[in-house]
Amino acid sequence: MAYSPTTTHQERSLSQGGFLSPGQRSAYVLGGLALAAMGMKPRPNMLLNLLTLGAGAYLAYRGSTGYCPVKALIKG
């Protein structure tokens, strides 16, 4: 996004690095919490439960902080 006098600070910060938009943050948090909830359901494979719970918790954390290292790597 090119700088212009009408560009807001929030728009500039979202276009740089790995910062997520509010909609992306909501999606990460909701998706992460849903995945973590699925990881809490008892299953015969305990390792799968732990991986699902960990992945869900990480996605929810990433959504709550608003920073995505993968997006930062791609955008530079």
N, CA, C, O and CB atoms as a CASP TS submission, in Angstrom:
PFRMAT TS
TARGET T0000
AUTHOR 0000-0000-0000
METHOD Language model
MODEL 1
PARENT N/A
ATOM      1  N   MET     1       0.856  -1.169   0.000  1.00  0.00           N
ATOM      2  CA  MET     1       0.000   0.000   0.000  1.00  0.00           C
ATOM      3  C   MET     1       0.897   1.226   0.000  1.00  0.00           C
ATOM      4  O   MET     1       1.747   1.369   0.879  1.00  0.00           O
ATOM      5  CB  MET     1      -0.971   0.001   1.223  1.00  0.00           C
ATOM      6  N   ALA     2       0.727   2.088  -0.945  1.00  0.00           N
ATOM      7  CA  ALA     2       1.507   3.308  -1.037  1.00  0.00           C
ATOM      8  C   ALA     2       0.993   4.323  -0.028  1.00  0.00           C
ATOM      9  O   ALA     2      -0.191   4.348   0.308  1.00  0.00           O
ATOM     10  CB  ALA     2       1.456   3.882  -2.461  1.00  0.00           C
ATOM     11  N   TYR     3       1.902   5.154   0.444  1.00  0.00           N
ATOM     12  CA  TYR     3       1.515   6.166   1.411  1.00  0.00           C
ATOM     13  C   TYR     3       0.787   7.308   0.716  1.00  0.00           C
ATOM     14  O   TYR     3       1.194   7.769  -0.351  1.00  0.00           O
ATOM     15  CB  TYR     3       2.742   6.690   2.166  1.00  0.00           C
ATOM     16  N   SER     4      -0.273   7.743   1.329  1.00  0.00           N
ATOM     17  CA  SER     4      -0.970   8.940   0.872  1.00  0.00           C
ATOM     18  C   SER     4      -1.428   9.691   2.115  1.00  0.00           C
ATOM     19  O   SER     4      -1.567   9.082   3.176  1.00  0.00           O
ATOM     20  CB  SER     4      -2.185   8.588  -0.075  1.00  0.00           C
ATOM     21  N   PRO     5      -1.666  10.989   2.015  1.00  0.00           N
ATOM     22  CA  PRO     5      -2.077  11.755   3.196  1.00  0.00           C
ATOM     23  C   PRO     5      -3.369  11.253   3.837  1.00  0.00           C
ATOM     24  O   PRO     5      -3.596  11.481   5.026  1.00  0.00           O
ATOM     25  CB  PRO     5      -2.245  13.197   2.823  1.00  0.00           C
ATOM     26  N   THR     6      -4.210  10.578   3.071  1.00  0.00           N
ATOM     27  CA  THR     6      -5.481  10.095   3.626  1.00  0.00           C
ATOM     28  C   THR     6      -5.370   8.682   4.197  1.00  0.00           C
ATOM     29  O   THR     6      -6.337   8.172   4.763  1.00  0.00           O
ATOM     30  CB  THR     6      -6.559  10.127   2.554  1.00  0.00           C
ATOM     31  N   THR     7      -4.215   8.044   4.059  1.00  0.00           N
ATOM     32  CA  THR     7      -4.024   6.705   4.599  1.00  0.00           C
ATOM     33  C   THR     7      -3.920   6.793   6.116  1.00  0.00           C
ATOM     34  O   THR     7      -3.135   7.582   6.642  1.00  0.00           O
ATOM     35  CB  THR     7      -2.761   6.033   3.995  1.00  0.00           C
ATOM     36  N   THR     8      -4.700   5.994   6.811  1.00  0.00           N
ATOM     37  CA  THR     8      -4.682   6.023   8.273  1.00  0.00           C
ATOM     38  C   THR     8      -3.503   5.217   8.797  1.00  0.00           C
ATOM     39  O   THR     8      -2.922   4.394   8.090  1.00  0.00           O
ATOM     40  CB  THR     8      -6.005   5.474   8.848  1.00  0.00           C
ATOM     41  N   HIS     9      -3.168   5.476  10.046  1.00  0.00           N
ATOM     42  CA  HIS     9      -2.068   4.739  10.674  1.00  0.00           C
ATOM     43  C   HIS     9      -2.372   3.240  10.702  1.00  0.00           C
ATOM     44  O   HIS     9      -1.480   2.422  10.479  1.00  0.00           O
ATOM     45  CB  HIS     9      -1.816   5.259  12.107  1.00  0.00           C
ATOM     46  N   GLN    10      -3.627   2.880  10.975  1.00  0.00           N
ATOM     47  CA  GLN    10      -4.004   1.469  11.044  1.00  0.00           C
ATOM     48  C   GLN    10      -3.833   0.802   9.687  1.00  0.00           C
ATOM     49  O   GLN    10      -3.355  -0.331   9.617  1.00  0.00           O
ATOM     50  CB  GLN    10      -5.454   1.320  11.530  1.00  0.00           C
ATOM     51  N   GLU    11      -4.211   1.476   8.613  1.00  0.00           N
ATOM     52  CA  GLU    11      -4.054   0.898   7.272  1.00  0.00           C
ATOM     53  C   GLU    11      -2.582   0.697   6.944  1.00  0.00           C
ATOM     54  O   GLU    11      -2.214  -0.314   6.346  1.00  0.00           O
ATOM     55  CB  GLU    11      -4.716   1.798   6.209  1.00  0.00           C
ATOM     56  N   ARG    12      -1.738   1.645   7.326  1.00  0.00           N
ATOM     57  CA  ARG    12      -0.304   1.501   7.068  1.00  0.00           C
ATOM     58  C   ARG    12       0.277   0.356   7.865  1.00  0.00           C
ATOM     59  O   ARG    12       1.085  -0.407   7.335  1.00  0.00           O
ATOM     60  CB  ARG    12       0.436   2.791   7.400  1.00  0.00           C
ATOM     61  N   SER    13      -0.111   0.206   9.137  1.00  0.00           N
ATOM     62  CA  SER    13       0.448  -0.855   9.959  1.00  0.00           C
ATOM     63  C   SER    13      -0.039  -2.227   9.509  1.00  0.00           C
ATOM     64  O   SER    13       0.699  -3.206   9.621  1.00  0.00           O
ATOM     65  CB  SER    13       0.095  -0.630  11.417  1.00  0.00           C
ATOM     66  N   LEU    14      -1.269  -2.318   9.002  1.00  0.00           N
ATOM     67  CA  LEU    14      -1.781  -3.596   8.524  1.00  0.00           C
ATOM     68  C   LEU    14      -1.102  -4.022   7.233  1.00  0.00           C
ATOM     69  O   LEU    14      -1.006  -5.217   6.951  1.00  0.00           O
ATOM     70  CB  LEU    14      -3.281  -3.517   8.316  1.00  0.00           C
ATOM     71  N   SER    15      -0.630  -3.067   6.450  1.00  0.00           N
ATOM     72  CA  SER    15      -0.019  -3.416   5.176  1.00  0.00           C
ATOM     73  C   SER    15       1.440  -3.815   5.330  1.00  0.00           C
ATOM     74  O   SER    15       2.038  -4.324   4.383  1.00  0.00           O
ATOM     75  CB  SER    15      -0.134  -2.260   4.215  1.00  0.00           C
ATOM     76  N   GLN    16       2.023  -3.596   6.495  1.00  0.00           N
ATOM     77  CA  GLN    16       3.421  -3.902   6.720  1.00  0.00           C
ATOM     78  C   GLN    16       3.562  -5.146   7.584  1.00  0.00           C
ATOM     79  O   GLN    16       2.749  -5.382   8.477  1.00  0.00           O
ATOM     80  CB  GLN    16       4.129  -2.719   7.370  1.00  0.00           C
ATOM     81  N   GLY    17       4.572  -5.925   7.324  1.00  0.00           N
ATOM     82  CA  GLY    17       4.893  -7.055   8.175  1.00  0.00           C
ATOM     83  C   GLY    17       3.809  -8.102   8.235  1.00  0.00           C
ATOM     84  O   GLY    17       3.116  -8.354   7.249  1.00  0.00           O
ATOM     85  N   GLY    18       3.665  -8.714   9.400  1.00  0.00           N
ATOM     86  CA  GLY    18       2.740  -9.812   9.555  1.00  0.00           C
ATOM     87  C   GLY    18       1.535  -9.505  10.395  1.00  0.00           C
ATOM     88  O   GLY    18       0.993 -10.401  11.043  1.00  0.00           O
ATOM     89  N   PHE    19       1.098  -8.264  10.405  1.00  0.00           N
ATOM     90  CA  PHE    19      -0.050  -7.918  11.225  1.00  0.00           C
ATOM     91  C   PHE    19      -1.351  -8.315  10.537  1.00  0.00           C
ATOM     92  O   PHE    19      -1.503  -8.153   9.326  1.00  0.00           O
ATOM     93  CB  PHE    19      -0.051  -6.425  11.534  1.00  0.00           C
ATOM     94  N   LEU    20      -2.279  -8.834  11.321  1.00  0.00           N
ATOM     95  CA  LEU    20      -3.550  -9.326  10.803  1.00  0.00           C
ATOM     96  C   LEU    20      -4.626  -8.250  10.900  1.00  0.00           C
ATOM     97  O   LEU    20      -4.601  -7.405  11.795  1.00  0.00           O
ATOM     98  CB  LEU    20      -3.987 -10.584  11.561  1.00  0.00           C
ATOM     99  N   SER    21      -5.557  -8.295   9.975  1.00  0.00           N
ATOM    100  CA  SER    21      -6.699  -7.385  10.024  1.00  0.00           C
ATOM    101  C   SER    21      -7.652  -7.854  11.130  1.00  0.00           C
ATOM    102  O   SER    21      -7.549  -8.995  11.581  1.00  0.00           O
ATOM    103  CB  SER    21      -7.431  -7.321   8.636  1.00  0.00           C
ATOM    104  N   PRO    22      -8.560  -7.012  11.564  1.00  0.00           N
ATOM    105  CA  PRO    22      -9.511  -7.439  12.606  1.00  0.00           C
ATOM    106  C   PRO    22     -10.334  -8.670  12.210  1.00  0.00           C
ATOM    107  O   PRO    22     -10.611  -9.525  13.051  1.00  0.00           O
ATOM    108  CB  PRO    22     -10.453  -6.297  12.933  1.00  0.00           C
ATOM    109  N   GLY    23     -10.718  -8.762  10.950  1.00  0.00           N
ATOM    110  CA  GLY    23     -11.466  -9.939  10.497  1.00  0.00           C
ATOM    111  C   GLY    23     -10.626 -11.203  10.549  1.00  0.00           C
ATOM    112  O   GLY    23     -11.118 -12.264  10.932  1.00  0.00           O
ATOM    113  N   GLN    24      -9.357 -11.092  10.165  1.00  0.00           N
ATOM    114  CA  GLN    24      -8.453 -12.240  10.225  1.00  0.00           C
ATOM    115  C   GLN    24      -8.212 -12.657  11.672  1.00  0.00           C
ATOM    116  O   GLN    24      -8.170 -13.847  11.987  1.00  0.00           O
ATOM    117  CB  GLN    24      -7.115 -11.913   9.535  1.00  0.00           C
ATOM    118  N   ARG    25      -8.058 -11.674  12.541  1.00  0.00           N
ATOM    119  CA  ARG    25      -7.847 -11.986  13.952  1.00  0.00           C
ATOM    120  C   ARG    25      -9.036 -12.753  14.529  1.00  0.00           C
ATOM    121  O   ARG    25      -8.855 -13.723  15.266  1.00  0.00           O
ATOM    122  CB  ARG    25      -7.610 -10.701  14.751  1.00  0.00           C
ATOM    123  N   SER    26     -10.244 -12.319  14.195  1.00  0.00           N
ATOM    124  CA  SER    26     -11.442 -13.004  14.688  1.00  0.00           C
ATOM    125  C   SER    26     -11.496 -14.433  14.176  1.00  0.00           C
ATOM    126  O   SER    26     -11.827 -15.356  14.921  1.00  0.00           O
ATOM    127  CB  SER    26     -12.708 -12.247  14.267  1.00  0.00           C
ATOM    128  N   ALA    27     -11.170 -14.610  12.908  1.00  0.00           N
ATOM    129  CA  ALA    27     -11.197 -15.955  12.316  1.00  0.00           C
ATOM    130  C   ALA    27     -10.171 -16.867  12.991  1.00  0.00           C
ATOM    131  O   ALA    27     -10.466 -18.030  13.268  1.00  0.00           O
ATOM    132  CB  ALA    27     -10.923 -15.882  10.798  1.00  0.00           C
ATOM    133  N   TYR    28      -8.975 -16.350  13.254  1.00  0.00           N
ATOM    134  CA  TYR    28      -7.950 -17.154  13.921  1.00  0.00           C
ATOM    135  C   TYR    28      -8.392 -17.549  15.328  1.00  0.00           C
ATOM    136  O   TYR    28      -8.235 -18.704  15.724  1.00  0.00           O
ATOM    137  CB  TYR    28      -6.622 -16.385  13.982  1.00  0.00           C
ATOM    138  N   VAL    29      -8.940 -16.603  16.081  1.00  0.00           N
ATOM    139  CA  VAL    29      -9.354 -16.900  17.450  1.00  0.00           C
ATOM    140  C   VAL    29     -10.491 -17.923  17.466  1.00  0.00           C
ATOM    141  O   VAL    29     -10.437 -18.906  18.206  1.00  0.00           O
ATOM    142  CB  VAL    29      -9.787 -15.613  18.170  1.00  0.00           C
ATOM    143  N   LEU    30     -11.515 -17.688  16.652  1.00  0.00           N
ATOM    144  CA  LEU    30     -12.653 -18.625  16.633  1.00  0.00           C
ATOM    145  C   LEU    30     -12.238 -20.004  16.123  1.00  0.00           C
ATOM    146  O   LEU    30     -12.627 -21.022  16.696  1.00  0.00           O
ATOM    147  CB  LEU    30     -13.787 -18.069  15.758  1.00  0.00           C
ATOM    148  N   GLY    31     -11.465 -20.039  15.067  1.00  0.00           N
ATOM    149  CA  GLY    31     -10.991 -21.322  14.529  1.00  0.00           C
ATOM    150  C   GLY    31     -10.098 -22.046  15.517  1.00  0.00           C
ATOM    151  O   GLY    31     -10.210 -23.259  15.694  1.00  0.00           O
ATOM    152  N   GLY    32      -9.210 -21.298  16.160  1.00  0.00           N
ATOM    153  CA  GLY    32      -8.320 -21.902  17.145  1.00  0.00           C
ATOM    154  C   GLY    32      -9.065 -22.460  18.344  1.00  0.00           C
ATOM    155  O   GLY    32      -8.748 -23.546  18.830  1.00  0.00           O
ATOM    156  N   LEU    33     -10.050 -21.719  18.819  1.00  0.00           N
ATOM    157  CA  LEU    33     -10.834 -22.208  19.959  1.00  0.00           C
ATOM    158  C   LEU    33     -11.654 -23.439  19.587  1.00  0.00           C
ATOM    159  O   LEU    33     -11.801 -24.363  20.387  1.00  0.00           O
ATOM    160  CB  LEU    33     -11.759 -21.106  20.479  1.00  0.00           C
ATOM    161  N   ALA    34     -12.187 -23.444  18.368  1.00  0.00           N
ATOM    162  CA  ALA    34     -12.946 -24.624  17.920  1.00  0.00           C
ATOM    163  C   ALA    34     -12.030 -25.841  17.802  1.00  0.00           C
ATOM    164  O   ALA    34     -12.405 -26.945  18.195  1.00  0.00           O
ATOM    165  CB  ALA    34     -13.636 -24.346  16.562  1.00  0.00           C
ATOM    166  N   LEU    35     -10.831 -25.636  17.263  1.00  0.00           N
ATOM    167  CA  LEU    35      -9.881 -26.742  17.133  1.00  0.00           C
ATOM    168  C   LEU    35      -9.431 -27.246  18.505  1.00  0.00           C
ATOM    169  O   LEU    35      -9.308 -28.452  18.721  1.00  0.00           O
ATOM    170  CB  LEU    35      -8.663 -26.305  16.305  1.00  0.00           C
ATOM    171  N   ALA    36      -9.188 -26.321  19.422  1.00  0.00           N
ATOM    172  CA  ALA    36      -8.796 -26.719  20.770  1.00  0.00           C
ATOM    173  C   ALA    36      -9.923 -27.479  21.472  1.00  0.00           C
ATOM    174  O   ALA    36      -9.667 -28.432  22.209  1.00  0.00           O
ATOM    175  CB  ALA    36      -8.399 -25.489  21.591  1.00  0.00           C
ATOM    176  N   ALA    37     -11.158 -27.061  21.244  1.00  0.00           N
ATOM    177  CA  ALA    37     -12.296 -27.774  21.836  1.00  0.00           C
ATOM    178  C   ALA    37     -12.387 -29.196  21.288  1.00  0.00           C
ATOM    179  O   ALA    37     -12.706 -30.132  22.021  1.00  0.00           O
ATOM    180  CB  ALA    37     -13.612 -27.016  21.565  1.00  0.00           C
ATOM    181  N   MET    38     -12.106 -29.353  19.999  1.00  0.00           N
ATOM    182  CA  MET    38     -12.102 -30.705  19.420  1.00  0.00           C
ATOM    183  C   MET    38     -10.981 -31.547  20.020  1.00  0.00           C
ATOM    184  O   MET    38     -11.126 -32.761  20.163  1.00  0.00           O
ATOM    185  CB  MET    38     -11.948 -30.639  17.886  1.00  0.00           C
ATOM    186  N   GLY    39      -9.876 -30.916  20.369  1.00  0.00           N
ATOM    187  CA  GLY    39      -8.773 -31.638  20.985  1.00  0.00           C
ATOM    188  C   GLY    39      -9.069 -32.096  22.400  1.00  0.00           C
ATOM    189  O   GLY    39      -8.410 -33.000  22.913  1.00  0.00           O
ATOM    190  N   MET    40     -10.044 -31.486  23.028  1.00  0.00           N
ATOM    191  CA  MET    40     -10.416 -31.870  24.393  1.00  0.00           C
ATOM    192  C   MET    40     -11.317 -33.096  24.432  1.00  0.00           C
ATOM    193  O   MET    40     -11.470 -33.721  25.482  1.00  0.00           O
ATOM    194  CB  MET    40     -11.107 -30.717  25.083  1.00  0.00           C
ATOM    195  N   LYS    41     -11.913 -33.443  23.298  1.00  0.00           N
ATOM    196  CA  LYS    41     -12.813 -34.595  23.255  1.00  0.00           C
ATOM    197  C   LYS    41     -11.993 -35.890  23.376  1.00  0.00           C
ATOM    198  O   LYS    41     -11.016 -36.072  22.648  1.00  0.00           O
ATOM    199  CB  LYS    41     -13.653 -34.593  21.935  1.00  0.00           C
ATOM    200  N   PRO    42     -12.382 -36.779  24.283  1.00  0.00           N
ATOM    201  CA  PRO    42     -11.615 -38.022  24.463  1.00  0.00           C
ATOM    202  C   PRO    42     -11.625 -38.893  23.205  1.00  0.00           C
ATOM    203  O   PRO    42     -12.670 -39.158  22.612  1.00  0.00           O
ATOM    204  CB  PRO    42     -12.177 -38.819  25.643  1.00  0.00           C
ATOM    205  N   ARG    43     -10.436 -39.321  22.825  1.00  0.00           N
ATOM    206  CA  ARG    43     -10.273 -40.221  21.675  1.00  0.00           C
ATOM    207  C   ARG    43      -9.244 -41.280  22.058  1.00  0.00           C
ATOM    208  O   ARG    43      -8.477 -41.092  23.002  1.00  0.00           O
ATOM    209  CB  ARG    43      -9.827 -39.434  20.376  1.00  0.00           C
ATOM    210  N   PRO    44      -9.227 -42.390  21.329  1.00  0.00           N
ATOM    211  CA  PRO    44      -8.241 -43.431  21.649  1.00  0.00           C
ATOM    212  C   PRO    44      -6.790 -42.969  21.441  1.00  0.00           C
ATOM    213  O   PRO    44      -5.889 -43.430  22.142  1.00  0.00           O
ATOM    214  CB  PRO    44      -8.505 -44.662  20.797  1.00  0.00           C
ATOM    215  N   ASN    45      -6.566 -42.073  20.493  1.00  0.00           N
ATOM    216  CA  ASN    45      -5.211 -41.627  20.197  1.00  0.00           C
ATOM    217  C   ASN    45      -4.913 -40.337  20.965  1.00  0.00           C
ATOM    218  O   ASN    45      -5.314 -39.255  20.538  1.00  0.00           O
ATOM    219  CB  ASN    45      -5.024 -41.414  18.672  1.00  0.00           C
ATOM    220  N   MET    46      -4.210 -40.449  22.098  1.00  0.00           N
ATOM    221  CA  MET    46      -3.924 -39.301  22.943  1.00  0.00           C
ATOM    222  C   MET    46      -2.989 -38.301  22.258  1.00  0.00           C
ATOM    223  O   MET    46      -3.105 -37.097  22.483  1.00  0.00           O
ATOM    224  CB  MET    46      -3.316 -39.763  24.252  1.00  0.00           C
ATOM    225  N   LEU    47      -2.077 -38.780  21.436  1.00  0.00           N
ATOM    226  CA  LEU    47      -1.152 -37.885  20.732  1.00  0.00           C
ATOM    227  C   LEU    47      -1.908 -36.960  19.777  1.00  0.00           C
ATOM    228  O   LEU    47      -1.587 -35.776  19.676  1.00  0.00           O
ATOM    229  CB  LEU    47      -0.101 -38.702  19.955  1.00  0.00           C
ATOM    230  N   LEU    48      -2.905 -37.492  19.083  1.00  0.00           N
ATOM    231  CA  LEU    48      -3.721 -36.675  18.192  1.00  0.00           C
ATOM    232  C   LEU    48      -4.480 -35.604  18.972  1.00  0.00           C
ATOM    233  O   LEU    48      -4.612 -34.472  18.506  1.00  0.00           O
ATOM    234  CB  LEU    48      -4.702 -37.555  17.412  1.00  0.00           C
ATOM    235  N   ASN    49      -4.972 -35.952  20.145  1.00  0.00           N
ATOM    236  CA  ASN    49      -5.649 -34.968  21.001  1.00  0.00           C
ATOM    237  C   ASN    49      -4.700 -33.836  21.381  1.00  0.00           C
ATOM    238  O   ASN    49      -5.070 -32.664  21.312  1.00  0.00           O
ATOM    239  CB  ASN    49      -6.200 -35.644  22.274  1.00  0.00           C
ATOM    240  N   LEU    50      -3.481 -34.182  21.780  1.00  0.00           N
ATOM    241  CA  LEU    50      -2.521 -33.168  22.186  1.00  0.00           C
ATOM    242  C   LEU    50      -2.110 -32.268  21.019  1.00  0.00           C
ATOM    243  O   LEU    50      -1.982 -31.055  21.184  1.00  0.00           O
ATOM    244  CB  LEU    50      -1.296 -33.828  22.787  1.00  0.00           C
ATOM    245  N   LEU    51      -1.907 -32.854  19.858  1.00  0.00           N
ATOM    246  CA  LEU    51      -1.549 -32.056  18.680  1.00  0.00           C
ATOM    247  C   LEU    51      -2.679 -31.106  18.289  1.00  0.00           C
ATOM    248  O   LEU    51      -2.434 -29.946  17.960  1.00  0.00           O
ATOM    249  CB  LEU    51      -1.205 -32.974  17.497  1.00  0.00           C
ATOM    250  N   THR    52      -3.908 -31.597  18.328  1.00  0.00           N
ATOM    251  CA  THR    52      -5.060 -30.765  17.987  1.00  0.00           C
ATOM    252  C   THR    52      -5.237 -29.642  19.001  1.00  0.00           C
ATOM    253  O   THR    52      -5.491 -28.496  18.629  1.00  0.00           O
ATOM    254  CB  THR    52      -6.334 -31.616  17.915  1.00  0.00           C
ATOM    255  N   LEU    53      -5.103 -29.967  20.264  1.00  0.00           N
ATOM    256  CA  LEU    53      -5.216 -28.958  21.311  1.00  0.00           C
ATOM    257  C   LEU    53      -4.119 -27.902  21.181  1.00  0.00           C
ATOM    258  O   LEU    53      -4.385 -26.706  21.300  1.00  0.00           O
ATOM    259  CB  LEU    53      -5.152 -29.617  22.692  1.00  0.00           C
ATOM    260  N   GLY    54      -2.893 -28.348  20.938  1.00  0.00           N
ATOM    261  CA  GLY    54      -1.774 -27.414  20.783  1.00  0.00           C
ATOM    262  C   GLY    54      -1.922 -26.512  19.568  1.00  0.00           C
ATOM    263  O   GLY    54      -1.662 -25.311  19.646  1.00  0.00           O
ATOM    264  N   ALA    55      -2.338 -27.088  18.447  1.00  0.00           N
ATOM    265  CA  ALA    55      -2.531 -26.291  17.230  1.00  0.00           C
ATOM    266  C   ALA    55      -3.645 -25.271  17.422  1.00  0.00           C
ATOM    267  O   ALA    55      -3.517 -24.123  16.998  1.00  0.00           O
ATOM    268  CB  ALA    55      -2.851 -27.201  16.032  1.00  0.00           C
ATOM    269  N   GLY    56      -4.720 -25.678  18.050  1.00  0.00           N
ATOM    270  CA  GLY    56      -5.827 -24.756  18.306  1.00  0.00           C
ATOM    271  C   GLY    56      -5.429 -23.628  19.236  1.00  0.00           C
ATOM    272  O   GLY    56      -5.795 -22.474  19.014  1.00  0.00           O
ATOM    273  N   ALA    57      -4.677 -23.961  20.279  1.00  0.00           N
ATOM    274  CA  ALA    57      -4.223 -22.937  21.218  1.00  0.00           C
ATOM    275  C   ALA    57      -3.282 -21.952  20.529  1.00  0.00           C
ATOM    276  O   ALA    57      -3.349 -20.749  20.783  1.00  0.00           O
ATOM    277  CB  ALA    57      -3.526 -23.585  22.425  1.00  0.00           C
ATOM    278  N   TYR    58      -2.403 -22.459  19.657  1.00  0.00           N
ATOM    279  CA  TYR    58      -1.489 -21.577  18.942  1.00  0.00           C
ATOM    280  C   TYR    58      -2.240 -20.633  17.999  1.00  0.00           C
ATOM    281  O   TYR    58      -1.928 -19.444  17.928  1.00  0.00           O
ATOM    282  CB  TYR    58      -0.471 -22.402  18.158  1.00  0.00           C
ATOM    283  N   LEU    59      -3.216 -21.157  17.286  1.00  0.00           N
ATOM    284  CA  LEU    59      -3.999 -20.301  16.384  1.00  0.00           C
ATOM    285  C   LEU    59      -4.760 -19.229  17.166  1.00  0.00           C
ATOM    286  O   LEU    59      -4.815 -18.073  16.745  1.00  0.00           O
ATOM    287  CB  LEU    59      -4.987 -21.151  15.558  1.00  0.00           C
ATOM    288  N   ALA    60      -5.341 -19.608  18.294  1.00  0.00           N
ATOM    289  CA  ALA    60      -6.057 -18.626  19.117  1.00  0.00           C
ATOM    290  C   ALA    60      -5.095 -17.568  19.656  1.00  0.00           C
ATOM    291  O   ALA    60      -5.440 -16.388  19.704  1.00  0.00           O
ATOM    292  CB  ALA    60      -6.786 -19.325  20.284  1.00  0.00           C
ATOM    293  N   TYR    61      -3.897 -17.979  20.060  1.00  0.00           N
ATOM    294  CA  TYR    61      -2.888 -17.033  20.539  1.00  0.00           C
ATOM    295  C   TYR    61      -2.469 -16.081  19.426  1.00  0.00           C
ATOM    296  O   TYR    61      -2.359 -14.873  19.638  1.00  0.00           O
ATOM    297  CB  TYR    61      -1.662 -17.781  21.084  1.00  0.00           C
ATOM    298  N   ARG    62      -2.238 -16.629  18.248  1.00  0.00           N
ATOM    299  CA  ARG    62      -1.836 -15.804  17.111  1.00  0.00           C
ATOM    300  C   ARG    62      -2.925 -14.810  16.755  1.00  0.00           C
ATOM    301  O   ARG    62      -2.623 -13.668  16.408  1.00  0.00           O
ATOM    302  CB  ARG    62      -1.506 -16.678  15.901  1.00  0.00           C
ATOM    303  N   GLY    63      -4.172 -15.214  16.833  1.00  0.00           N
ATOM    304  CA  GLY    63      -5.274 -14.289  16.574  1.00  0.00           C
ATOM    305  C   GLY    63      -5.391 -13.221  17.642  1.00  0.00           C
ATOM    306  O   GLY    63      -5.710 -12.071  17.340  1.00  0.00           O
ATOM    307  N   SER    64      -5.136 -13.588  18.886  1.00  0.00           N
ATOM    308  CA  SER    64      -5.257 -12.606  19.961  1.00  0.00           C
ATOM    309  C   SER    64      -4.126 -11.577  19.929  1.00  0.00           C
ATOM    310  O   SER    64      -4.337 -10.420  20.293  1.00  0.00           O
ATOM    311  CB  SER    64      -5.275 -13.310  21.310  1.00  0.00           C
ATOM    312  N   THR    65      -2.932 -11.983  19.499  1.00  0.00           N
ATOM    313  CA  THR    65      -1.826 -11.030  19.407  1.00  0.00           C
ATOM    314  C   THR    65      -1.889 -10.210  18.127  1.00  0.00           C
ATOM    315  O   THR    65      -1.393  -9.084  18.080  1.00  0.00           O
ATOM    316  CB  THR    65      -0.497 -11.760  19.483  1.00  0.00           C
ATOM    317  N   GLY    66      -2.504 -10.777  17.083  1.00  0.00           N
ATOM    318  CA  GLY    66      -2.633 -10.047  15.823  1.00  0.00           C
ATOM    319  C   GLY    66      -1.403 -10.092  14.955  1.00  0.00           C
ATOM    320  O   GLY    66      -1.298  -9.323  13.999  1.00  0.00           O
ATOM    321  N   TYR    67      -0.468 -10.970  15.259  1.00  0.00           N
ATOM    322  CA  TYR    67       0.763 -11.062  14.475  1.00  0.00           C
ATOM    323  C   TYR    67       0.912 -12.463  13.920  1.00  0.00           C
ATOM    324  O   TYR    67       0.769 -13.444  14.650  1.00  0.00           O
ATOM    325  CB  TYR    67       1.993 -10.686  15.326  1.00  0.00           C
ATOM    326  N   CYS    68       1.201 -12.562  12.624  1.00  0.00           N
ATOM    327  CA  CYS    68       1.388 -13.848  11.956  1.00  0.00           C
ATOM    328  C   CYS    68       2.793 -13.898  11.380  1.00  0.00           C
ATOM    329  O   CYS    68       3.086 -13.162  10.438  1.00  0.00           O
ATOM    330  CB  CYS    68       0.322 -14.068  10.841  1.00  0.00           C
ATOM    331  N   PRO    69       3.683 -14.751  11.919  1.00  0.00           N
ATOM    332  CA  PRO    69       5.042 -14.811  11.398  1.00  0.00           C
ATOM    333  C   PRO    69       5.127 -15.287   9.952  1.00  0.00           C
ATOM    334  O   PRO    69       6.043 -14.891   9.232  1.00  0.00           O
ATOM    335  CB  PRO    69       5.863 -15.707  12.259  1.00  0.00           C
ATOM    336  N   VAL    70       4.201 -16.118   9.515  1.00  0.00           N
ATOM    337  CA  VAL    70       4.200 -16.579   8.131  1.00  0.00           C
ATOM    338  C   VAL    70       3.889 -15.410   7.194  1.00  0.00           C
ATOM    339  O   VAL    70       4.533 -15.251   6.157  1.00  0.00           O
ATOM    340  CB  VAL    70       3.173 -17.722   7.935  1.00  0.00           C
ATOM    341  N   LYS    71       2.901 -14.597   7.564  1.00  0.00           N
ATOM    342  CA  LYS    71       2.559 -13.424   6.757  1.00  0.00           C
ATOM    343  C   LYS    71       3.731 -12.436   6.724  1.00  0.00           C
ATOM    344  O   LYS    71       3.995 -11.819   5.692  1.00  0.00           O
ATOM    345  CB  LYS    71       1.288 -12.735   7.315  1.00  0.00           C
ATOM    346  N   ALA    72       4.421 -12.291   7.837  1.00  0.00           N
ATOM    347  CA  ALA    72       5.590 -11.398   7.901  1.00  0.00           C
ATOM    348  C   ALA    72       6.691 -11.888   6.986  1.00  0.00           C
ATOM    349  O   ALA    72       7.359 -11.083   6.338  1.00  0.00           O
ATOM    350  CB  ALA    72       6.117 -11.291   9.338  1.00  0.00           C
ATOM    351  N   LEU    73       6.890 -13.193   6.922  1.00  0.00           N
ATOM    352  CA  LEU    73       7.910 -13.768   6.063  1.00  0.00           C
ATOM    353  C   LEU    73       7.590 -13.544   4.599  1.00  0.00           C
ATOM    354  O   LEU    73       8.480 -13.260   3.797  1.00  0.00           O
ATOM    355  CB  LEU    73       8.058 -15.247   6.341  1.00  0.00           C
ATOM    356  N   ILE    74       6.306 -13.672   4.249  1.00  0.00           N
ATOM    357  CA  ILE    74       5.888 -13.502   2.859  1.00  0.00           C
ATOM    358  C   ILE    74       5.960 -12.031   2.439  1.00  0.00           C
ATOM    359  O   ILE    74       6.440 -11.716   1.350  1.00  0.00           O
ATOM    360  CB  ILE    74       4.462 -14.040   2.663  1.00  0.00           C
ATOM    361  N   LYS    75       5.485 -11.140   3.300  1.00  0.00           N
ATOM    362  CA  LYS    75       5.463  -9.709   2.954  1.00  0.00           C
ATOM    363  C   LYS    75       6.820  -9.044   3.082  1.00  0.00           C
ATOM    364  O   LYS    75       7.071  -8.010   2.461  1.00  0.00           O
ATOM    365  CB  LYS    75       4.475  -8.984   3.828  1.00  0.00           C
ATOM    366  N   GLY    76       7.689  -9.629   3.880  1.00  0.00           N
ATOM    367  CA  GLY    76       9.043  -9.092   4.028  1.00  0.00           C
ATOM    368  C   GLY    76       9.178  -7.983   4.929  1.00  0.00           C
ATOM    369  O   GLY    76      10.281  -7.469   5.114  1.00  0.00           O
TER
END
